Amino acid sequence: MRFNKPSWGAYLVVCIVLMVCTTAFFLLREQAQIWSSATQNSRDAAISLQTSMSSLLAQSVASIEGIQHHLQDEENTSGNEAIRITRSAMRFDPLSTYLGFRDRISGRYFVMDRDGHLVNTAAGRYLATQWTSPNSDQVEILPLVQMPGDSTWYMPLLLKIQGREVESDLTFALVSVNRLVAGTSHLKTMPGSFLVIINTNGRRLLRLKKLDEPQDINGPPVAQDIVDLIKKHKQGNFERVSALDGVRSIFGYSVSDSLPFQVAIGVPVKLLYARWATQSLAPLIVLLVSVSLIAWLGSRLKAAFRQLQATTTEQAYAARHDKLTGLLSREAFIHDVNQQMAAAAAQDEAPAEPATVMLLNLNRFKDINDTLGHEAGDSLLVEVGRRLTDSLAGHQALIARLGGDEFAVYMAESTASNWLSQAPHSGYAQVSRRLQVHRSELEFSASIGYANWPQDAASTDELLRCADVAMNHAKLNLKPMSPYLAAFDSFSPDMLELRADFIKALRSEGLSLDYQAKVRLSDGALIGVEALARWVHPSKGNIPPLTFIPLAENSELIHDFTHFVLEAALLQAKAWEQAGHPLPVAVNLSVNNLLDHRFVERLDALLKRIDLSPSLLEIEVTESAVMRHPELTLKTLHAIRHMGLRLSIDDFGTGYASLAYLKQLPVHCLKIDRAFIDNLDGDDANRRIVKSSIQLAHEFNLDVVAEGVEDAAAAALLRDYGCEYAQGYFFARPVSASALAERWWATKA
């Protein structure tokens, strides 16, 4: 085709206009993305820091509320007694630098440091010049103060003490600002961001520029329209010109639900424009270069032809490889494994060498994505792919990313045996090293399942299915890796046969319940039991619960199974009650029960039919069951509690419940998982976890039951930590109802 001059000129003009419009579109889109990212980043950072500060300050609030409680309840409390109470509160307060109170009559402030010593009277006189009496019965946060001779700034928390006869009319805590904002260095904020802390009156308490050094302590109040906005919406964004430096900034803010302060993170708009300009430079250069190149039509056509060839090559590569990691795609992996297995099977000289398919799934990958962002998650996936490739260098292996956070490897069985060992220089050890993602050092862990060819399966699809079964078993049992075993496979012929036998046992009273005692640690008294299902197969004997309970949980049988356990447990509880031994019975629920909208209705009908007091039934749910669908399960749990039943969180510490969700759960009791109780007296890490879990439960006014207590040393430690109840082989093994009655009540009869 030949071009005349007019048409050629028009072609050039159209090309130039199109390129200018395209560049403008991408520049504007880039600007929108930068502004959106700044808005989201500042709000998320404000929420994260506010939540952290609220959690920290809750410890100081608990201290001054405890002092208030003691001084209000004990009339005519002397000054020495008030000092003793304050000293006692300081011992259990890990945050406050100073605690104290004010004498109602003399107006003198008594200030106590972390060592339990009263500081000099100059400090009290100084505080008397700074504060007035609180205006409300709630905790108040006043402007920051410095103690005489101390350059540190402190946030004061004041609380009024009620009562005509009390000698002290307020109590207070001073918290180091440095400790409160220590977490800012870990915030994922945009460069140039700054922090502002404001109390409910709109007073600026603190401003940190670049999040690294305090500035503008107790600055001027913020504008009234900002105060009104914050009162209407607990979280959000706004754009304003700062009253301090006249710089327009985008602010994200978050208001504390429990304390009178709010946190704002600001990003100067001029920095966003600078970032946009920096990122726009490359497209503008490309535009200028491209316009110049259009003049050379022949070169352009030649470049287009070359680009077509490159695109064809890229498409061919992309069809077989994962775009992010460069590893094989699922389709290419299956195709290549099929070819290798066919080639190995076709060899006549010797038997085919066994091979292994391994699946690797990253643990808590969603948490990394949600916390550090998808870019960090992508970096992690790329690094895992690189480590897998490096660990198998020199071996004939096929490595693929199947999708999401799941990887697959096909290799010789001998290679797999060495790779999967947990020796210091094994492939698994290389992949499991700590890694650096966006200046954050992460502990990397994965769940691995593997299956062997031709022992476990004959095709690639079946091998992948078997490896997936093994991987899920490893993840469920908190193991780093697991081989495929038929016992794990609910869809193998043996498991299908066992499922049929289970259905028959469920419908013909072939199941039974044992009961394990819960005791009070203080005196060993029996305070309840947990109902545990048992199945004795006619030909196979005792079937472990870990084998048959998944048969129910993974199908609609869970509803009939739960009904059987509940009915049997309630009938037994009723029988004990009629015999003069009212004893609460605990029953575990599956997540599928909590998602059944008719479950609460059926449970209520069962209680009424058996005529059993709801106080004699306790429902246990695991953390993971609640977190699967938190909104729906919380609704069901609230309905169960409204019926008058007790609720417990089972296996605490092994799931994913955050403090925010734990605060929302309508539970009475927290059960610490046996994994933390094992070797309690010999494992310092387990002791710290158990002790902090008990303290956390008590902060939420929850009872604590320790599971799996198997020796006197563990029981003694738990008693010292304040744990109320326990169960385990040290006290009693699961037994039948009659054996339990003989053990605990026969002597009394």
Number of C-alpha atoms within 10 A of each C-alpha: 2 6 9 7 9 8 11 13 13 11 14 15 14 12 15 18 13 12 17 16 12 14 17 16 12 13 19 14 12 15 19 13 13 16 17 11 13 23 21 16 22 28 26 22 25 30 24 18 26 24 19 16 21 20 14 17 21 15 17 26 22 15 26 28 21 17 28 24 13 17 27 20 12 14 13 14 16 15 15 9 14 23 21 14 17 27 22 15 20 26 12 13 19 12 20 26 18 25 29 26 30 25 18 16 10 9 14 16 23 24 25 22 16 16 11 18 12 18 13 12 13 13 17 21 15 15 20 15 8 11 12 9 12 17 10 10 11 13 21 19 22 23 19 21 21 16 15 14 8 7 9 14 18 23 22 22 24 26 25 23 25 16 14 12 14 19 22 28 23 22 27 29 27 25 23 20 17 14 14 19 19 13 14 20 11 11 16 17 22 19 13 14 21 23 27 23 21 24 22 18 14 19 19 22 23 23 21 19 16 18 22 13 11 17 15 14 17 17 15 13 15 16 13 11 9 12 17 11 14 20 12 8 12 14 20 20 19 15 15 16 13 15 12 10 7 9 13 16 21 23 28 26 27 26 25 19 12 13 19 18 24 26 26 26 30 32 26 22 20 12 15 20 14 11 14 19 13 10 14 18 12 10 15 15 11 13 18 13 11 16 18 11 14 17 12 10 12 11 12 14 12 11 13 12 12 12 12 12 12 12 13 12 12 12 12 11 14 15 14 18 21 18 13 12 19 17 24 25 23 18 13 18 23 19 13 15 20 16 13 15 19 13 11 16 14 12 11 8 6 9 10 16 14 15 22 24 27 28 30 23 20 19 16 13 18 14 12 17 15 11 15 16 14 13 13 18 21 17 16 24 21 16 17 21 21 15 18 21 20 13 18 18 10 8 11 11 19 20 23 28 25 19 11 11 19 16 24 26 22 27 22 17 17 12 17 22 13 14 20 18 14 14 12 9 12 16 23 23 15 18 22 16 13 12 16 15 17 15 9 11 10 14 10 17 17 24 23 28 28 29 29 23 21 16 11 17 16 13 16 20 13 14 24 20 19 29 29 23 24 27 28 21 22 20 19 10 12 13 15 18 24 22 19 23 16 16 11 18 19 19 14 14 11 12 18 14 12 19 20 12 15 22 16 13 17 17 13 9 10 16 18 18 19 19 23 23 23 25 21 17 22 14 7 12 13 17 15 22 24 23 26 19 21 17 20 14 15 10 6 8 9 11 15 12 13 9 16 18 19 15 21 19 18 11 10 11 18 20 17 14 19 20 17 19 20 23 17 16 27 26 17 17 24 21 15 16 16 10 9 9 13 17 19 23 24 25 21 20 20 19 20 18 20 22 20 14 14 11 18 17 12 12 16 13 12 17 17 12 10 13 12 17 17 18 14 19 25 23 21 22 23 23 23 19 22 25 18 14 13 17 11 15 23 19 15 20 21 15 15 23 17 11 14 14 18 21 23 26 27 25 21 23 20 16 14 17 19 10 11 9 14 15 12 10 20 19 23 18 22 25 26 25 19 20 15 22 23 17 17 23 17 11 12 11 11 17 20 13 16 23 17 13 20 25 17 15 19 16 12 14 12 17 18 25 25 28 23 20 22 18 17 12 14 21 25 14 16 26 16 13 16 16 26 17 25 25 28 20 14 14 20 17 14 19 17 16 18 10 14 19 14 13 12 13 12 10 8 6 6
